[in-house]
Amino acid sequence: MELTYTQNVDYLIPNIKLTEQEVKLIGKYGQMRKQYLKEHRPILWNQLILTEQLFQHTRNTIKQNRNIASC
């Protein structure tokens, strides 16, 4: 993978774009999970954002909570 850069004064900034993803609702608990990660687990938050797995992570969390609640 070849990166291209844009020069901004004395800095080279990589031209990085995320892929387009369809918008899906994650609900109240998905939003709460995202907020928790952002405030208390910033490294995991950044990793999930950069690997484009944040939505999948929140959906899995919601599914796990539903399974626990139904038992």
Phi, psi and chi 1 to 4 in degrees:
 res  aa     phi    psi   chi1   chi2   chi3   chi4
   1 MET       -  125.3 -177.5  170.3  131.0      -
   2 GLU  -101.7  127.7 -175.7  177.9  -35.6      -
   3 LEU   -96.1  143.5  -72.2  176.1      -      -
   4 THR  -111.0  155.5   58.0      -      -      -
   5 TYR  -128.8  152.6  -63.5   87.8      -      -
   6 THR  -115.1  131.8  -58.1      -      -      -
   7 GLN   -88.0  129.1 -173.2  164.5   -0.7      -
   8 ASN  -125.6  102.6 -172.1   -4.7      -      -
   9 VAL    57.3 -110.8 -172.3      -      -      -
  10 ASP  -101.3    6.3  -68.7  -24.7      -      -
  11 TYR  -111.8  144.4  -60.7   99.4      -      -
  12 LEU  -102.6  120.9  -70.7  174.7      -      -
  13 ILE  -109.7  125.6  -60.1  170.8      -      -
  14 PRO   -68.0  142.1   20.2  -26.5      -      -
  15 ASN   -87.3   93.5  -62.7  -34.2      -      -
  16 ILE  -116.6  131.5  -61.2  174.6      -      -
  17 LYS  -130.7  141.4  -67.7 -175.5  179.7 -176.5
  18 LEU   -81.6  153.2  -62.8  175.3      -      -
  19 THR   -73.0  154.8   59.0      -      -      -
  20 GLU   -71.7  132.9  -69.2  -68.0  -35.5      -
  21 GLN  -128.7  147.5  -63.7 -178.8   -4.3      -
  22 GLU   -72.9  147.9   65.0  179.7   83.9      -
  23 VAL   -82.3  126.9  177.6      -      -      -
  24 LYS  -129.7  146.6  -63.2  179.3 -176.1  175.1
  25 LEU   -80.0  138.2  -61.6  176.7      -      -
  26 ILE  -114.6   -5.0   56.6  172.8      -      -
  27 GLY    76.0 -176.2      -      -      -      -
  28 LYS   -62.0  -46.9  174.3 -176.4  174.9 -178.8
  29 TYR   -73.7  -30.3  -65.0  103.5      -      -
  30 GLY   -65.2  -41.7      -      -      -      -
  31 GLN   -64.5  -40.4  -68.6  -68.6  -29.3      -
  32 MET   -63.8  -40.5  -70.3  171.7   61.8      -
  33 ARG   -64.1  -43.7  178.3   66.3  176.8  166.7
  34 LYS   -60.2  -44.5  -79.8  176.0   50.9  178.2
  35 GLN   -63.8  -41.9 -170.1   65.4   29.7      -
  36 TYR   -60.4  -48.0  169.1   79.9      -      -
  37 LEU   -60.3  -42.6  -69.0  172.3      -      -
  38 LYS   -63.9  -40.6 -166.4  172.5 -172.5  179.0
  39 GLU   -85.1  -38.6  -68.1  177.6    7.1      -
  40 HIS  -111.5  -17.7  -58.7  -74.3      -      -
  41 ARG  -132.4   61.5  -55.3  -76.9  -52.6  -88.4
  42 PRO   -62.3  -30.0   21.0  -30.2      -      -
  43 ILE   -68.5  -46.3  -65.3  171.8      -      -
  44 LEU   -63.2  -41.6  179.3   57.7      -      -
  45 TRP   -54.9  -51.7  165.6  -97.7      -      -
  46 ASN   -63.2  -40.2  -74.4  -34.0      -      -
  47 GLN   -62.4  -44.7 -179.5 -177.1   10.7      -
  48 LEU   -66.5  -38.3  -68.8  170.8      -      -
  49 ILE   -64.6  -48.4  -70.5  -72.1      -      -
  50 LEU   -69.3  -27.6  -67.2  173.9      -      -
  51 THR   -95.3    3.7   57.9      -      -      -
  52 GLU    58.6   39.6  -60.3  179.7   -1.4      -
  53 GLN  -116.7    8.1  -65.0  178.7  -15.0      -
  54 LEU   -62.3  -45.4 -179.3   61.4      -      -
  55 PHE   -61.6  -45.7  175.3   75.1      -      -
  56 GLN   -61.3  -40.7 -179.5 -178.1   -1.0      -
  57 HIS   -62.6  -45.4  174.6   80.9      -      -
  58 THR   -67.0  -38.6   55.4      -      -      -
  59 ARG   -63.5  -41.7  -65.9  -65.9  -64.7  176.4
  60 ASN   -63.8  -38.7  -71.4  -18.2      -      -
  61 THR   -62.4  -43.2  -57.8      -      -      -
  62 ILE   -63.5  -43.8  -66.9  167.2      -      -
  63 LYS   -62.6  -41.7  -73.7  179.3 -175.1  177.5
  64 GLN   -63.4  -42.1  -70.9  173.0   -4.6      -
  65 ASN   -65.0  -37.8  -70.6  -21.2      -      -
  66 ARG   -66.2  -39.3  -74.7 -176.0 -176.2  156.6
  67 ASN   -64.5  -40.9  -71.2  -20.7      -      -
  68 ILE   -66.5  -42.2  -68.9  170.3      -      -
  69 ALA   -67.0  -30.1      -      -      -      -
  70 SER   -81.0  -12.9   66.0      -      -      -
  71 CYS   -77.0      -  -68.9      -      -      -
